[in-house]
Amino acid sequence: MLMVAANQDAADAQGRYDHRVRTRALEIHTRSARGGFLYLLAWLPLGYAAGYFNNAPWNSTAITLVLVLLAWIRMRSRPPKTDAAAQSRWISRYVLICLATTLIWSAVQAWILLDDMAGVQTRNTTLMATIAFASVFAHLYTPVMRLALAGIVMLLVPVLAILWMDSAEPLMAAAMSVFSIYLVNAAYRSRADFRRRLDLDDALRGQRDQYEKLSQTDALTGLSNRRTFAETLNGLVREAQWLQGAGVALVLLDIDHFKSINDRHGHVIGDEVLRRLARKLARMFSADDVMVARIGGEEFALILRDVDEVSATIRAEAFREALEAQPIACAGINVPVTVSMGVGSFHAARDRDDDGFYAAVDVALYAAKQQGRNRVVSISMLEPGRIRARRGHGAVDAAPTPQNDDV
């Protein structure tokens, strides 16, 4: 049980990690997919107004083409819908694309600040654009913190270095330095807000999963409940109808004289008997292709995928013998428990659908009880026509209903 709990905890942790990686990938793509075109929109009017396309046409054209290419690649790059590892690799590639665009703009900014021919208006315009781009990194790109910090550094460090080296710009250099510190702090605050949102999302998803699990689980035994049993049986029968060779077996199990156990020992012991029996079933039928469910008061069901009637009967008989040989110990009391079991495998011509299949196996369970209880009866052991006769008299309901213990 401890190993199962540890495996479940590991699976839950991996699920949370995968969800966070997926969220980061989707967030960063949604926030920045078209961001590359902003650099282009800033560069084109600035380059033409400052005369760079006339004075340095090759450099200006090259900058334009590279910005267009990077913006197109960035827009076309979408996060994969596969596993978290692939999404994490996509994030790394996307970071490189974004930073390549930022590096181009940083070079343009340095070029203009170092150009003696650039006017004050041109220099101030590029500084305003750089401040705007750095603010975007601080507030929008924090789902991937290394991208946000790298973008801020690439944009502002060259600017600060040039401004501090220019003895004519001490006030601008000081102002930009203070603003850079603010942006780094803003990036960390934005990152903290994003993480709180992820934590809240994880908590809500955890509650949703817990409620979903509770809606599929029997509260007393922890096994699958009747609704989950019915849905699973319906799905596997449909699969058997459509896929040739696919098989499904059903075992219905009823505790013999369970009312007497409650009358003799009390309902607390009776409930404990149900829990102990459920654990025995779960241990003996623990394969991934088996569902164990409690479908009524003292009724249980097993759905076995790709198992024929003979194999299911052998496994059911082995469980019945083991249960009969060892009483169930409850609160220091050894309670002898036996069960009656009906077994069958789905046949489309005979059963038609999952309701017909359940009804046929229910006939086998009724026969086991009628023959003296504490035995396993399969559909093939019944007299020909008995299933049709029982159906014709309306003695068997298609839906799972608790058996009368006194039958």
Steps between C-alpha positions, in 0.01 A plus 500: 500500500787734580653428160169570327464828692858599412440422133179704507679795662775481237240488223318801649826696528589417140153605391538836674841552341369412154209739545731784606731447203199495267363817658833680471530405134147613416531820703827611346375421149170683552672806646783534250424319174465827307750695707769475234307734273515775766875527447438528127238769551742696717793463261341586164372854576809573708736383227326701230455814713865496610619439144669163568340340193668770289833525684547128577262314268669159525508498879145635525364248251680214674355603837153518347523156337634334815226657712234387252640145494522473878150645545359248251680206666379615839140529388506159330662325795230335708537285813455127435199318639709204612687424822658750738853417383417608144333815628803580715727463196266726303525767774881494474487542122242775527713687753788501251275637225370780723847591624637505145248773416590685819869478414434660160315788662772539763754532219282760327472693826877498552558604137272802538640605839858479369419676172613862521266587212191379686285784628368538851150409386623176341698404811207573731259309276717188508539530876121521539458191281764314702326591826172376356651166387672452837170569680332234288763248608450593867121471498404250228788256454538390862340153444854425375713700744829441322351658188373802694830567677714431193287738293526778758877456526552491122295815452618714790860405580644628166294817535623560853861435402482752216316763705742477794796532264346818356587779740220709351226259611545445878136571588368271226744229607389530863131496404547192280690325780217558746247388241699181435491411870125563503446273199693213657290532815184521290600184317537309826165631626335397175663159529365462856149591379526243223611231746213582736263460208656163418469392864133598504444320171668187641280515810183535291607214271579287805153563644340424166692173469413409858129564442514303176668210679241511778221490243652181356584325828297310757540686828507193725741272312698734275414286197342633185132576549196387305503794260864444406434128464208561263697746287801267477290197413316697231828617345662155498191333357489758221866429433429126487213563257717701260840333533512139398691292753458749785350333802360596837399280793275592790490354850214583738558419866255500792587437865302203633263575789642847555188601691581232756849647546348841574241350734757293691792744519351842429531739210845625604642150454290461186653811348847378597429166329413691182823701522716191565334309218554797267873501584523126434335546162728792414810297591399186314377686192760777489585496127455817297244327275263421791247730664374414848181677604240498773162527329259439788477435871690168505541469123829536319595475135817430304552603138787314334622623164623253235414204725279207395235334712714198596790714625264729690329200661834353612604829659161544666514147644850560635375809682195318637714215637751738659220699665328188634827367642581812701235683704512878499643640826316808626567657840626170639206305355548239229200529269452209254407645163404322181386639169288396205634599159364518148742512207466559127668646195329725250344346188342750263238260361381396844538819704449779243633773731639565847157480665438159344849387600447606861161327506651173372774497767238591759316182405819304573530671839137416578569138408801488735282618787218268403737203498604555861730805493878503551566402142588636156263454208582612147255567219624196308404278798135603476235301319435622144217748493513583870620854438219565252247345735612715794493809280155413372362480851659833586699350784820673397535872466749639248629754754706386800273449800581354841417130534256384765716323756221258585457364145 
